Amino acid sequence: MPIDLSSDDYFMREALRLAQMAANADEVPVGAVIVRDGRIIARAHNQVELLRDATAHAEMLAITQAAHALGDWRLDGCTLFVTKEPCPMCAGAITLSRLKRVVYGVRDERAGGAGSVFSITSCDGLNHCVEVSGGLREQQARTLLQEFFRQKRQTAA
């Protein structure tokens, strides 16, 4: 069966590839791609350690790239695929940049900003509402995170 290059699954696989790149660079393994009209316009992975910048999350970097690609901060009609549910900072940026959709892999039960703990991407009191769906390739995203932190704990011991 041929690969559908415009499917949610295809784009999440690309985000997972980027998350693996983050892990290989000793960054928390989160990857993100932003898609418009079936084409990837931005891709990033966490670079907090590399850039020594707490805001260098995959989502934030991808939003900045997408804005440059489109020449506009409004990302109307764009979908963000990210391996882990966005944190509150990223969920705020997602809402403010007016992304249409967010598709994530694994929920963040501690600090999720797209419905798990906080509902920043919902319509309550904000001027933009983001469609959110989670669980796509969840097990792969979870395994990447678990393996990364397992190795971190073993190294620290």
N, CA and C atoms as a LAMMPS dump frame, in Angstrom:
ITEM: TIMESTEP
0
ITEM: NUMBER OF ATOMS
471
ITEM: BOX BOUNDS ff ff ff
-5.0000000000000000e+02 5.0000000000000000e+02
-5.0000000000000000e+02 5.0000000000000000e+02
-5.0000000000000000e+02 5.0000000000000000e+02
ITEM: ATOMS id mol type element x y z
1 1 1 N 0.848 -1.185 0
2 1 2 C 0 0 0
3 1 3 C 0.896 1.252 0
4 2 1 N 0.641 2.214 -0.867
5 2 2 C 1.466 3.425 -0.92
6 2 3 C 1.259 4.289 0.33
7 3 1 N 2.271 5.076 0.666
8 3 2 C 2.199 5.99 1.796
9 3 3 C 1.417 7.233 1.382
10 4 1 N 0.437 7.608 2.189
11 4 2 C -0.336 8.825 1.936
12 4 3 C 0.446 10 2.513
13 5 1 N 1.057 10.796 1.645
14 5 2 C 1.912 11.888 2.078
15 5 3 C 1.148 13.09 2.608
16 6 1 N -0.159 12.963 2.729
17 6 2 C -0.945 14.064 3.28
18 6 3 C -1.746 13.623 4.506
19 7 1 N -1.459 12.446 5.039
20 7 2 C -2.235 11.945 6.176
21 7 3 C -1.658 12.425 7.503
22 8 1 N -2.505 12.493 8.509
23 8 2 C -2.05 12.852 9.851
24 8 3 C -0.946 11.904 10.303
25 9 1 N -1.099 10.623 10.003
26 9 2 C -0.106 9.631 10.414
27 9 3 C 1.261 9.936 9.805
28 10 1 N 1.291 10.312 8.546
29 10 2 C 2.558 10.645 7.882
30 10 3 C 3.251 11.809 8.593
31 11 1 N 2.505 12.854 8.9
32 11 2 C 3.096 14.03 9.534
33 11 3 C 3.538 13.734 10.963
34 12 1 N 2.782 12.884 11.675
35 12 2 C 3.203 12.521 13.029
36 12 3 C 4.473 11.678 12.98
37 13 1 N 4.611 10.852 11.979
38 13 2 C 5.857 10.078 11.837
39 13 3 C 7.051 11.023 11.66
40 14 1 N 6.852 12.105 10.935
41 14 2 C 7.925 13.086 10.768
42 14 3 C 8.231 13.765 12.103
43 15 1 N 7.211 14.087 12.876
44 15 2 C 7.434 14.674 14.202
45 15 3 C 8.187 13.691 15.101
46 16 1 N 7.864 12.418 15.008
47 16 2 C 8.579 11.398 15.793
48 16 3 C 10.037 11.288 15.363
49 17 1 N 10.3 11.417 14.076
50 17 2 C 11.679 11.401 13.581
51 17 3 C 12.459 12.57 14.191
52 18 1 N 11.834 13.723 14.258
53 18 2 C 12.467 14.895 14.863
54 18 3 C 12.665 14.703 16.362
55 19 1 N 11.709 14.063 17.025
56 19 2 C 11.849 13.784 18.456
57 19 3 C 13.052 12.877 18.699
58 20 1 N 13.266 11.909 17.828
59 20 2 C 14.434 11.039 17.961
60 20 3 C 15.721 11.84 17.778
61 21 1 N 15.701 12.8 16.866
62 21 2 C 16.862 13.684 16.693
63 21 3 C 17.131 14.463 17.981
64 22 1 N 16.085 14.916 18.643
65 22 2 C 16.25 15.624 19.913
66 22 3 C 16.895 14.713 20.947
67 23 1 N 16.393 13.493 21.061
68 23 2 C 16.963 12.542 22.022
69 23 3 C 18.438 12.298 21.727
70 24 1 N 18.772 12.156 20.454
71 24 2 C 20.164 11.928 20.06
72 24 3 C 21.057 13.112 20.433
73 25 1 N 20.463 14.302 20.524
74 25 2 C 21.197 15.509 20.894
75 25 3 C 21.102 15.783 22.402
76 26 1 N 20.606 14.808 23.162
77 26 2 C 20.45 14.913 24.612
78 26 3 C 19.443 15.99 25.015
79 27 1 N 18.419 16.154 24.189
80 27 2 C 17.29 17.044 24.48
81 27 3 C 16.067 16.178 24.769
82 28 1 N 15.136 16.688 25.543
83 28 2 C 13.883 15.971 25.762
84 28 3 C 13.269 15.695 24.392
85 29 1 N 12.94 14.429 24.104
86 29 2 C 12.512 14.046 22.752
87 29 3 C 11.098 14.481 22.381
88 30 1 N 11.003 15.718 21.931
89 30 2 C 9.753 16.238 21.397
90 30 3 C 10.052 16.814 20.025
91 31 1 N 9.243 16.426 19.047
92 31 2 C 9.37 16.937 17.688
93 31 3 C 8.057 17.523 17.223
94 32 1 N 8.156 18.49 16.302
95 32 2 C 6.95 19.158 15.816
96 32 3 C 7.088 19.519 14.344
97 33 1 N 5.995 19.414 13.626
98 33 2 C 5.931 19.913 12.255
99 33 3 C 4.643 20.725 12.115
100 34 1 N 4.71 21.738 11.268
101 34 2 C 3.517 22.528 10.952
102 34 3 C 3.237 22.357 9.469
103 35 1 N 1.981 22.075 9.171
104 35 2 C 1.546 21.736 7.823
105 35 3 C 0.485 22.726 7.369
106 36 1 N 0.601 23.136 6.116
107 36 2 C -0.44 23.958 5.491
108 36 3 C -0.654 23.436 4.085
109 37 1 N -1.903 23.22 3.727
110 37 2 C -2.266 22.719 2.401
111 37 3 C -1.499 21.452 2.046
112 38 1 N -1.354 20.556 3.023
113 38 2 C -0.717 19.262 2.784
114 38 3 C 0.789 19.301 2.637
115 39 1 N 1.409 20.432 3.005
116 39 2 C 2.86 20.582 2.838
117 39 3 C 3.474 21.043 4.166
118 40 1 N 4.595 20.429 4.546
119 40 2 C 5.298 20.845 5.757
120 40 3 C 5.962 22.191 5.496
121 41 1 N 5.636 23.174 6.338
122 41 2 C 6.242 24.495 6.199
123 41 3 C 7.221 24.8 7.328
124 42 1 N 7.206 23.968 8.38
125 42 2 C 8.132 24.16 9.501
126 42 3 C 8.334 22.826 10.202
127 43 1 N 9.546 22.648 10.717
128 43 2 C 9.852 21.447 11.497
129 43 3 C 10.908 21.801 12.524
130 44 1 N 10.759 21.227 13.712
131 44 2 C 11.695 21.538 14.793
132 44 3 C 11.648 20.443 15.85
133 45 1 N 12.681 20.437 16.672
134 45 2 C 12.686 19.599 17.871
135 45 3 C 13.197 20.44 19.02
136 46 1 N 12.994 19.946 20.226
137 46 2 C 13.45 20.693 21.399
138 46 3 C 14.924 21.047 21.27
139 47 1 N 15.263 22.283 21.661
140 47 2 C 16.652 22.745 21.654
141 47 3 C 16.953 23.575 22.899
142 48 1 N 16.288 23.26 23.988
143 48 2 C 16.445 24.004 25.236
144 48 3 C 17.893 23.979 25.709
145 49 1 N 18.504 22.803 25.722
146 49 2 C 19.882 22.667 26.206
147 49 3 C 20.871 23.321 25.245
148 50 1 N 20.701 23.057 23.966
149 50 2 C 21.612 23.611 22.955
150 50 3 C 21.62 25.138 22.985
151 51 1 N 20.432 25.723 23.001
152 51 2 C 20.321 27.179 22.947
153 51 3 C 20.345 27.835 24.329
154 52 1 N 20.303 27.003 25.38
155 52 2 C 20.242 27.503 26.763
156 52 3 C 19.095 28.506 26.902
157 53 1 N 17.927 28.043 26.421
158 53 2 C 16.746 28.896 26.341
159 53 3 C 15.523 28.072 26.731
160 54 1 N 14.907 28.412 27.834
161 54 2 C 13.743 27.672 28.32
162 54 3 C 12.563 27.712 27.358
163 55 1 N 12.557 28.662 26.432
164 55 2 C 11.454 28.761 25.478
165 55 3 C 11.718 27.999 24.18
166 56 1 N 12.833 27.327 24.065
167 56 2 C 13.2 26.658 22.813
168 56 3 C 12.546 25.278 22.693
169 57 1 N 11.247 25.242 22.944
170 57 2 C 10.478 24.007 22.762
171 57 3 C 10.222 23.804 21.27
172 58 1 N 10.018 22.573 20.888
173 58 2 C 9.78 22.238 19.478
174 58 3 C 8.644 23.072 18.896
175 59 1 N 7.559 23.212 19.643
176 59 2 C 6.403 23.946 19.148
177 59 3 C 6.73 25.417 18.897
178 60 1 N 7.429 26.03 19.833
179 60 2 C 7.777 27.453 19.717
180 60 3 C 8.681 27.685 18.507
181 61 1 N 9.677 26.823 18.342
182 61 2 C 10.597 26.955 17.21
183 61 3 C 9.869 26.748 15.887
184 62 1 N 8.957 25.783 15.858
185 62 2 C 8.197 25.516 14.633
186 62 3 C 7.255 26.681 14.309
187 63 1 N 6.631 27.265 15.318
188 63 2 C 5.745 28.41 15.088
189 63 3 C 6.529 29.566 14.489
190 64 1 N 7.708 29.831 15.013
191 64 2 C 8.545 30.914 14.48
192 64 3 C 8.923 30.635 13.03
193 65 1 N 9.327 29.407 12.734
194 65 2 C 9.675 29.039 11.354
195 65 3 C 8.479 29.204 10.422
196 66 1 N 7.316 28.743 10.858
197 66 2 C 6.118 28.823 10.015
198 66 3 C 5.749 30.278 9.736
199 67 1 N 5.852 31.125 10.738
200 67 2 C 5.555 32.547 10.545
201 67 3 C 6.502 33.158 9.509
202 68 1 N 7.774 32.796 9.574
203 68 2 C 8.735 33.287 8.577
204 68 3 C 8.406 32.747 7.191
205 69 1 N 8.031 31.467 7.126
206 69 2 C 7.707 30.849 5.831
207 69 3 C 6.502 31.509 5.176
208 70 1 N 5.528 31.882 5.985
209 70 2 C 4.303 32.487 5.45
210 70 3 C 4.378 34.009 5.376
211 71 1 N 5.334 34.599 6.068
212 71 2 C 5.427 36.051 6.102
213 71 3 C 4.308 36.687 6.908
214 72 1 N 3.799 35.954 7.885
215 72 2 C 2.696 36.447 8.703
216 72 3 C 2.69 35.68 10.016
217 73 1 N 2.399 36.351 11.107
218 73 2 C 2.33 35.665 12.394
219 73 3 C 1.049 34.85 12.544
220 74 1 N 0.068 35.143 11.708
221 74 2 C -1.191 34.399 11.745
222 74 3 C -1.017 33.102 10.952
223 75 1 N -1.165 32.001 11.629
224 75 2 C -0.987 30.698 10.983
225 75 3 C -2.344 30.056 10.679
226 76 1 N -3.253 30.873 10.156
227 76 2 C -4.583 30.391 9.779
228 76 3 C -4.465 29.207 8.832
229 77 1 N -5.28 28.195 9.067
230 77 2 C -5.315 27.045 8.176
231 77 3 C -4.184 26.056 8.382
232 78 1 N -3.333 26.27 9.376
233 78 2 C -2.194 25.386 9.622
234 78 3 C -2.502 24.382 10.73
235 79 1 N -1.853 23.23 10.639
236 79 2 C -1.96 22.197 11.664
237 79 3 C -0.58 21.916 12.23
238 80 1 N -0.509 21.853 13.554
239 80 2 C 0.71 21.476 14.258
240 80 3 C 0.61 20.02 14.667
241 81 1 N 1.611 19.236 14.286
242 81 2 C 1.742 17.855 14.737
243 81 3 C 2.905 17.836 15.712
244 82 1 N 2.654 17.377 16.931
245 82 2 C 3.694 17.373 17.962
246 82 3 C 3.591 16.08 18.761
247 83 1 N 4.727 15.55 19.156
248 83 2 C 4.758 14.225 19.769
249 83 3 C 4.229 14.205 21.2
250 84 1 N 4.233 15.347 21.885
251 84 2 C 3.762 15.422 23.267
252 84 3 C 2.809 16.607 23.391
253 85 1 N 1.798 16.461 24.195
254 85 2 C 0.838 17.547 24.404
255 85 3 C 1.58 18.825 24.778
256 86 1 N 1.252 19.932 24.15
257 86 2 C 1.932 21.19 24.439
258 86 3 C 1.775 21.634 25.89
259 87 1 N 2.843 22.236 26.417
260 87 2 C 2.816 22.817 27.757
261 87 3 C 2.008 24.118 27.719
262 88 1 N 1.735 24.736 28.856
263 88 2 C 0.966 25.988 28.858
264 88 3 C 1.602 27.099 28.015
265 89 1 N 2.93 27.24 28.057
266 89 2 C 3.592 28.274 27.246
267 89 3 C 3.32 28.038 25.761
268 90 1 N 3.515 26.814 25.32
269 90 2 C 3.322 26.49 23.903
270 90 3 C 1.853 26.577 23.511
271 91 1 N 0.965 26.131 24.407
272 91 2 C -0.471 26.215 24.12
273 91 3 C -0.899 27.671 23.952
274 92 1 N -0.328 28.571 24.746
275 92 2 C -0.615 29.994 24.589
276 92 3 C -0.151 30.508 23.24
277 93 1 N 1.064 30.125 22.845
278 93 2 C 1.589 30.555 21.543
279 93 3 C 0.77 29.966 20.398
280 94 1 N 0.33 28.742 20.56
281 94 2 C -0.504 28.084 19.545
282 94 3 C -1.803 28.87 19.351
283 95 1 N -2.424 29.242 20.458
284 95 2 C -3.676 29.997 20.4
285 95 3 C -3.451 31.379 19.797
286 96 1 N -2.425 32.067 20.256
287 96 2 C -2.159 33.424 19.76
288 96 3 C -1.775 33.447 18.289
289 97 1 N -1.12 32.388 17.804
290 97 2 C -0.722 32.349 16.395
291 97 3 C -1.861 31.875 15.493
292 98 1 N -2.967 31.515 16.11
293 98 2 C -4.194 31.147 15.387
294 98 3 C -4.068 29.873 14.551
295 99 1 N -3.293 28.921 15.051
296 99 2 C -3.258 27.62 14.387
297 99 3 C -4.676 27.046 14.36
298 100 1 N -4.989 26.344 13.294
299 100 2 C -6.318 25.749 13.171
300 100 3 C -6.448 24.496 14.036
301 101 1 N -5.42 23.627 13.956
302 101 2 C -5.479 22.326 14.623
303 101 3 C -4.158 22.007 15.301
304 102 1 N -4.253 21.205 16.358
305 102 2 C -3.102 20.576 16.987
306 102 3 C -3.405 19.097 17.094
307 103 1 N -2.462 18.288 16.642
308 103 2 C -2.549 16.841 16.775
309 103 3 C -1.315 16.417 17.551
310 104 1 N -1.53 15.793 18.702
311 104 2 C -0.374 15.382 19.501
312 104 3 C -0.391 13.878 19.749
313 105 1 N 0.772 13.383 20.163
314 105 2 C 0.928 11.956 20.431
315 105 3 C 0.488 11.587 21.833
316 106 1 N 1.315 11.92 22.819
317 106 2 C 1.067 11.495 24.193
318 106 3 C 0.618 12.677 25.054
319 107 1 N -0.346 12.413 25.931
320 107 2 C -0.826 13.433 26.874
321 107 3 C 0.261 13.753 27.891
322 108 1 N 0.226 14.971 28.409
323 108 2 C 1.113 15.375 29.491
324 108 3 C 0.244 15.551 30.732
325 109 1 N 0.198 14.513 31.563
326 109 2 C -0.679 14.507 32.732
327 109 3 C -0.2 15.44 33.836
328 110 1 N 1.03 15.937 33.745
329 110 2 C 1.559 16.837 34.763
330 110 3 C 1.372 18.309 34.411
331 111 1 N 1.538 18.642 33.115
332 111 2 C 1.526 20.062 32.748
333 111 3 C 0.958 20.307 31.363
334 112 1 N 0.089 19.436 30.894
335 112 2 C -0.484 19.602 29.56
336 112 3 C -1.337 20.858 29.457
337 113 1 N -1.127 21.609 28.386
338 113 2 C -1.852 22.856 28.202
339 113 3 C -2.948 22.792 27.158
340 114 1 N -3.179 21.583 26.611
341 114 2 C -4.182 21.445 25.553
342 114 3 C -5.29 20.479 25.966
343 115 1 N -5.639 20.501 27.254
344 115 2 C -6.773 19.714 27.71
345 115 3 C -6.518 18.793 28.887
346 116 1 N -5.303 18.306 29.08
347 116 2 C -5.051 17.366 30.172
348 116 3 C -5.132 18.029 31.535
349 117 1 N -4.347 19.071 31.744
350 117 2 C -4.322 19.795 33.018
351 117 3 C -4.939 21.178 32.838
352 118 1 N -4.513 21.869 31.794
353 118 2 C -5.024 23.2 31.461
354 118 3 C -5.693 23.123 30.09
355 119 1 N -6.667 23.969 29.857
356 119 2 C -7.374 23.99 28.576
357 119 3 C -7.158 25.329 27.875
358 120 1 N -5.907 25.675 27.679
359 120 2 C -5.557 26.968 27.09
360 120 3 C -6.001 27.068 25.634
361 121 1 N -6.033 25.959 24.936
362 121 2 C -6.401 25.971 23.52
363 121 3 C -7.919 25.981 23.3
364 122 1 N -8.697 25.897 24.367
365 122 2 C -10.155 25.927 24.207
366 122 3 C -10.626 27.36 24.008
367 123 1 N -11.894 27.536 23.77
368 123 2 C -12.446 28.854 23.442
369 123 3 C -12.731 29.731 24.65
370 124 1 N -12.661 29.2 25.838
371 124 2 C -13.066 29.942 27.031
372 124 3 C -12.273 31.23 27.218
373 125 1 N -12.917 32.368 26.937
374 125 2 C -12.345 33.663 27.201
375 125 3 C -11.284 34.138 26.221
376 126 1 N -10.952 33.369 25.22
377 126 2 C -9.936 33.774 24.251
378 126 3 C -10.585 34.063 22.901
379 127 1 N -9.863 34.785 22.053
380 127 2 C -10.448 35.169 20.767
381 127 3 C -10.244 34.124 19.68
382 128 1 N -9.614 33.006 20.011
383 128 2 C -9.384 31.967 19.007
384 128 3 C -9.517 30.603 19.657
385 129 1 N -10.108 29.687 18.936
386 129 2 C -10.295 28.318 19.409
387 129 3 C -9.509 27.376 18.502
388 130 1 N -8.788 26.457 19.088
389 130 2 C -7.954 25.51 18.341
390 130 3 C -8.561 24.117 18.46
391 131 1 N -8.691 23.428 17.333
392 131 2 C -9.129 22.036 17.357
393 131 3 C -7.962 21.195 17.863
394 132 1 N -8.21 20.338 18.843
395 132 2 C -7.145 19.527 19.422
396 132 3 C -7.551 18.067 19.398
397 133 1 N -6.631 17.214 18.963
398 133 2 C -6.832 15.774 19.094
399 133 3 C -5.521 15.143 19.53
400 134 1 N -5.634 14.156 20.368
401 134 2 C -4.451 13.498 20.903
402 134 3 C -4.498 12.002 20.7
403 135 1 N -3.368 11.369 20.963
404 135 2 C -3.293 9.914 20.918
405 135 3 C -2.755 9.341 19.626
406 136 1 N -2.38 10.182 18.669
407 136 2 C -1.855 9.66 17.402
408 136 3 C -0.418 9.181 17.609
409 137 1 N -0.18 7.911 17.351
410 137 2 C 1.141 7.292 17.562
411 137 3 C 1.593 7.488 19.012
412 138 1 N 0.627 7.417 19.902
413 138 2 C 0.86 7.653 21.33
414 138 3 C 1.935 6.738 21.913
415 139 1 N 1.877 5.472 21.611
416 139 2 C 2.829 4.536 22.216
417 139 3 C 4.261 4.842 21.782
418 140 1 N 4.465 5.193 20.529
419 140 2 C 5.811 5.535 20.072
420 140 3 C 6.332 6.772 20.79
421 141 1 N 5.487 7.782 20.914
422 141 2 C 5.885 9.014 21.601
423 141 3 C 6.184 8.732 23.073
424 142 1 N 5.349 7.939 23.709
425 142 2 C 5.547 7.587 25.12
426 142 3 C 6.853 6.821 25.306
427 143 1 N 7.104 5.863 24.44
428 143 2 C 8.324 5.055 24.546
429 143 3 C 9.575 5.917 24.404
430 144 1 N 9.568 6.851 23.453
431 144 2 C 10.717 7.759 23.296
432 144 3 C 10.987 8.524 24.587
433 145 1 N 9.953 9.079 25.18
434 145 2 C 10.107 9.845 26.42
435 145 3 C 10.568 8.95 27.566
436 146 1 N 9.954 7.79 27.717
437 146 2 C 10.312 6.889 28.812
438 146 3 C 11.769 6.424 28.697
439 147 1 N 12.178 6.056 27.507
440 147 2 C 13.569 5.61 27.308
441 147 3 C 14.555 6.737 27.593
442 148 1 N 14.244 7.933 27.151
443 148 2 C 15.119 9.081 27.38
444 148 3 C 15.319 9.306 28.878
445 149 1 N 14.226 9.347 29.629
446 149 2 C 14.341 9.624 31.061
447 149 3 C 14.898 8.433 31.829
448 150 1 N 14.669 7.218 31.355
449 150 2 C 15.278 6.043 31.976
450 150 3 C 16.805 6.137 31.864
451 151 1 N 17.292 6.506 30.687
452 151 2 C 18.73 6.665 30.492
453 151 3 C 19.286 7.798 31.347
454 152 1 N 18.544 8.877 31.462
455 152 2 C 18.971 10.009 32.297
456 152 3 C 19.14 9.574 33.751
457 153 1 N 18.164 8.798 34.247
458 153 2 C 18.229 8.33 35.64
459 153 3 C 19.414 7.389 35.841
460 154 1 N 19.675 6.51 34.865
461 154 2 C 20.798 5.582 34.985
462 154 3 C 22.135 6.321 34.964
463 155 1 N 22.232 7.352 34.155
464 155 2 C 23.456 8.14 34.072
465 155 3 C 23.7 8.907 35.372
466 156 1 N 22.617 9.384 35.981
467 156 2 C 22.731 10.165 37.202
468 156 3 C 23.049 9.285 38.424
469 157 1 N 22.734 8.022 38.333
470 157 2 C 22.923 7.109 39.501
471 157 3 C 24.367 6.728 39.718
